[in-house]
Amino acid sequence: MTWLCRDCGTTAGHDAPGDDAPRRCPACGTPRIVAHAELGELSIAHIDCDAFYATVEKRDNPALTDRPVVVGGGRRGVVSAACYVARMYGVRSAMPMFKALEACPEAVVIKPNMAKYVAVGRQVRALMRAVTPLVEPLSIDEAFLDLTGTETVHGGSPARTLAALARRIHHDLGVTVSIGLSYNKFLAKIASDLDKPRGFAVIGRGEALDFLATKPVGIIWGVGKAMEARLNADGILRIEHLRQADERTLAARYGAIGRRLYRLARGEDDRKVDPDRPTKSISAENTFNTDTSDLGTLRAELWSLCETVARRMKKSGLAARGVTLKLKTAEFRLLTRSTHLATATQLAETLYRSADALLAEAADGTRFRLIGVGGADLSDAATADPPDLFDPESNKRRRVEHAMDEVRAKLGQDAITKGRNLVK
């Protein structure tokens, strides 16, 4: 059994059967010990910041340290993040804000400051890349890391390097993280959820099959509620049930994902940690203060969101071939509509025209509480928005938008706008 002190980095291994890790570190006295027979052999990790938005807010305002903090929109919005104090009351991410406040009336609600969170997220990622170049971001606050072959560079096992990284992120940035360590991405991501907050969980080859057997199929990354319901309806409730079917049967029933389920149910995942993994989509959404079915109000908000998405794509050097419209009804039913463009675009005007056509079909008098828009099928912006012989006005629209971008770059985002925004 090999053990590691997460607070001071002391590590030791014992080969004799029955030798257990100490309850407290003999060097520093902390009980924060992680022990596993394969601890020195595993090198694929998933790191997830703990209640990231709420943690950053508490860091910046120490008066909130012991308070239940909820980051999200107004009373009609949803919870973007909840600190662990608020979670003790049952508050969870994506919960409607009014339900969160019913569960925890004394919660301190803070409007999201995405610019601040993005900046801190980039600092976290920089510290990750200081220990390995193989960092694959999944979102602003989580990433996969491959530390294979880093033992000589860092003078210790990947597990020891990860513990040191967690200490540095906390010391330098005031953010805590939870670590999942395994032999592939699938299991590393599952492990990072097992011991939150400030966790360090390990799933090795020796126990992977037994560990997975009794878990619900919904724990498999990529199995959403709809797919889980379909599997359950077929009598597949736990991962052990998946193993009772051969690969051909699962593929015939569920298509390509059936083959994936077959492998993951057996703890097999050959995906590499890809530092160049492309962004799949860029989106923005907003929850209305009151439900609305008014097409003018919906269109005005849609235009604002298209401008936001276009701005983010331009900043990232990306362009979209697909446009997705998202609507949530007053009854919290989610509607999505998508379309594909002839050529990739970075222009808010092009996004808006496509999304507005989708909105015109969906707006049938239903009252909506949320609207969102996204650019999908992203590619490099080098070939975006070429001249269109069948649309002579396209070049003019492109010049107008670029001119607006230049004015905003000099004078601020609110320096110039289109009449559509005045409806709001």
ABEGO torsion letter per residue (X at the ends): XBBBBAAAGBBBBBABBGBBBBABBAAAGBABBBBBAAAAABABBBBBBBGAAAAAAAAABAAAAABBBBBEBBAABBBABBBAAAAAAGBBBGBBAAAAAAABAABBBBBBBAAAAAAAAAAAAAAAAAABABBBBABAABBBBBABGAAAAAGEBAAAAAAAAAAAAAAAAGBBBBBBBBABAAAAAAAAAABOBGBBBBBBAAAAAAAAAABBAAABBGBBAAAAAAAAAAGBABAAAAAABBAAAAAAAAEAAAAAAAAAAAGBBABBBBAABBBABBBBBBBBABBBABAAAAAAAAAAAAAAAAAAAAAAGBBBABBBBBBBBAAGBBBBBBBBBABBBABAAAAAAAAAAAAAAABAGBBBABBBBBBBGBBBAAABGBBBAABAAAAAAAAAAAAAAAAAAAAEAAABBBAAAAAX
